[in-house]
């Protein structure tokens, strides 16, 4: 790396500022993108490796794999480039977003994380892997060194040895890529790359964040083989306060049989569920004692809060009591269930001239092969359909969001965004409701165009959102 100096311009665009990290194959530079006037990270392949076309291809494939993933917990990749110096030497580099934070590996030198922090981190990494698996990408090196803890949550780094599902899981010399303690047992036998191998590594990472060490500590492949053969089955019994479902899903990730491991999507759902109150309406206990107006519950639901009958509902009957701060909290508790894609409620059916088909909850997935996420058919909403009560429409929108999250047809961060807009629409003053609903419908259309909501769910969400403007029945 001696040929690179601060101030050098790569590809007539990226001005190197200073070195901020280094590994066995590359050096990370802070740089300025002089075209877009922003600071970025530039990962430069070592000159001795850049002269080998195989390593350049590896770096280019890393950039391509990561660039496909538009996800809040995956480091964004902006560009790939190669420059040739007058002496014929090649500089191969990847341009990424510059992160501010701390590697999870460094954080763990202080000991295990509190279990809620470990579970939150594990859920975010699982969501990132689920997004990669849906695109047929297997990371193959999920370790604490490749997870950055930032102010916006965990970010999965380094798709340098990522590959496609089903690709051979060995290098040209027959060796195994990766970090031994995090490598799934089947990879030692050269089995093709599958999402289940990432799920095993995810289980190791979660286990280490909870206990402070991986279940099978090893620095070499020989040590890993011996640990797998001789070590007792791992246990999380010693983690204070850890919910049983977290321990169960973690140990299932570590199953020796890849066919018995859950999908990354399933892991994220289970972990997210454990970060929420057991009773999603428990948040109402934070508000002063009051009589809540009755809300019609779908047939399958159990009403958790007693309510007395009131006058005919209007557009904002869920927020009929005084106090703006209390109103927002109570509306969120009543109309927006906790983000738990693992256990979505069936959305209430709107009255229409034809039946409305509701997406069903998919059976539990296993991680052996990438799953195909079904797209629900659009709801039939005829022009003569009777007007829906806005509170029922709000339940319908929220139920569709929950179902879309569970099916992987709505991206997790998009679900949060839509639910915030739904809250705003319900809480809006009479004269502002139309604008608030238009913002919600516009966001649905925008997210559909970018591919973070499937067309089927986007159609149903838009139809249900339109009914928020209906008058009371």
Secondary structure by P-SEA (a helix, b strand, c coil): cccccccccccccbbbcccccccccbbbbbccccccbbbbbbbbccccccccaaaaaaaaaaaaaaaacccccccccccccccccccbbbbbbbbbccccccccccccccccccaaaaaaaaaaaaaaaaaaaaaccccccccccccccccccbbbccccccccccccccccccccccccccccccccccccccaaaaaaaaaaaaaaaaccccccccccaaaaaaaaaccccccccccccccaaaaaaaaaaacccccccccaaaaaaaaaaaaccccccccccccccccccccccccccccccccccccccccccccccccaaaaaaaaaaccccccccccccccccccccbbbbbbcccccccccbbbbbbbbcccccccccccccaaaaaaaaaaaaaaaaaaccccaaaaaaaaaaaaaaaaccccaaaaaaaaaaaaaaaaaaaccccaaaaaaaaaaaaacccccc
